[in-house]
């Protein structure tokens, strides 16, 4: 699940709510969050996965983007590659889920109430493959946030400081850590949106 939009009204909080959007068993994290300094191999891992996704899905791929913290040089991150896949209609799972599953991707999250978001884990790289529909406002938001952090050192450093502080706490679920970043994400997005 993503922290890119405030989901204060719809964010699953309880174990039961998280299980409702999880495909398979949802297991608590109950630990701190591991953050690593930026690794220049992360874009290479993304490029390899993007190539594989394009070869698997062909024309069903409208856009594949490296997003979230591993896509921002100089930013610390959980060592998990976040990939955004845009398809015509993410609710139409038959157009992409069976093909991805044949190649070892595992559907883990299904969120019909949140942009029809789907999330897969990868076959051999630790990744989160986020699937959204063409035209979903979250697509633009994710890319704007990434692009802003790539070019704005002040906000990149402020975001890193907040992440490091939060990561030291013990979190029952990684989603709770992501949700805890919502306020800083909103502040940064307001600054990014103000320059347009």
N, C-alpha and C positions, 0 to 999 in steps of 0.2 A: 504494500500500500504506500501511497505517496503522501508527503507532507506539503505539497506545493499549493494547495488551496486550503483555507480554513474550513474544516469540516466539523466545527463545533456543534452543529445541530445533528450531524449524521455520523460522526466518528464513532466507530465501535469502541467501547471501553472495557466492557466485562469480557470474561472468558467466553461466555455464551454468545455475546454479540460478535466477537472475533471469529468464533467457530462458524457462525452463520454465513460469513463471506469467504470462508476457507474451504477449498476443495481438499478432502482428506482430513486427517487429524491436525488440529492446531495445538502445538506444544508451547508452553510458556518458555520464555528466554531466561528470566530470573538471574540476571547477571548485568555487569556493566557492559558498555559498548566499546568494541575495539575500533579505534581510529588509527590509521596509518598516515604518515606524511605522503604527499603526492608521489605517485609512482609513474614514471614516463612510459611504462609498459601498458598502462591502462588503455590508452587510445589504440594500441596494437591489438589488445584483446577485444575491444569493441569492433575494430575493423574486421577481424576474423569472424566474429559472430554476425556482423551485418552482412558479410558476404554469404555466410551459410543461410541466414534467414531469407535473403533475396533468392538464393538458389532453390530453397525449399518452397517458397510461396510465389515466386515469379511475379506476375502482374497484379496479384492481390496486395503487394507491398506498394503503398503510396508514398511512404516516407519512413526512413529509419534514422534515428538520431541518438547520439551519445548524450545522456542527460544526467542531472544530479551531480553530486560532488566529484565523482571520478572523472567527470568531463571538464573540470576546471583546473588548469595547471596552477600549481601552488597551493591548492586547497587540500587540507586533510580530509580523509573519507574512510568510511567502512570499506574494506577491500571487496566490494561487490559492484560489478559493472551494471549500471542502470541503462537500459536501452528502451527507447520509445519507438514503438511500431504503430504506424497509422495505417488503418485499413478503411474500406468504404463504410462498413458497419460492424463495429466490434461485438454487437449483440448477435450477429449472424455467425455463430461459432463454427458452423459446418464449412465455412469458406476458408478457415485457417487452422482451427484446433486439431483436426485429425492429421493434417500434414505435419504440423509442428511436433505432435506427439510421436509420429512415426520416426522422427529424427531425434528423439530423446528429450524434447522439452516437456515439462510437466506443469499442467495448469494447477495453480495453487490458490488464486484469489479470483472471485467473481463478484463484482459490485454493480449490480444493475442500477442502483439508485445514485451512483456516483460516476456519471459520464459513461455508463456501461463499461467500466474499467475491468480489464482482465490482466492477470499477472502470472507469468510462467517462470519457473526456475530452469536453468540451462542444463544441457547434457554433460558438459565437462568443464565448464567455467562457472565460477560463482557469480551468478548474475540474476538480475530481476528484469524480465522482459515485460514492459508495460504496453498493453494494447488499447488504443483509443480510436474512436471514429473520426473520419475526416470532418472538419468543422467544429470539433469539440473545443470549447474555449480553453480547456486545460492544456491542450497541445501548445497553443500560443503562450500560455502562462509558463509552462515548463521551459520552453525555448528562450523566452524573454529573461527569466531568472538566470538560466545558464549563461546567456550572452552578457548580461549585466555583470555577473560575478567574474567573468573572464576579463572584463575591461575595467572594473572598478576595484582598485586595491583596498580602499577603505572598507567597503562593504564585504569584500572577500575576507579580510582579516577579522572584522567584527563577527561575521558568521562563523568563522573558524573558532574564535574565542568562545562563543556560545556553545558550539558543538562540543568542544573539549570539556567545558564545565559540566554540561549535561551528561556526557558520556561516562563520567566518573561515577555517577549514581547507579544503583542497581535498578534495573527495569524488568518488570514481570513480562512485558512484551516489547519487542522492538518498535511496534507501532506506537506505543506510549512515548518512547523517545522521539519518534518522528513528530507526533502531535505536540510535544513540548517545544519544538522549534517553530511552531506556527507563528508566534508573535514576531520573532525576528524576521521570518520569511515575509510576513506582511509588511513590516517596516521597510525592508529592502525593496519589495515590489512597489511600494508607494513612491519611493525615490526613483526607481527605474521608470515607472509610468509618468512621473512628473516631467521627465525630459522630452517626452513626445509632444 
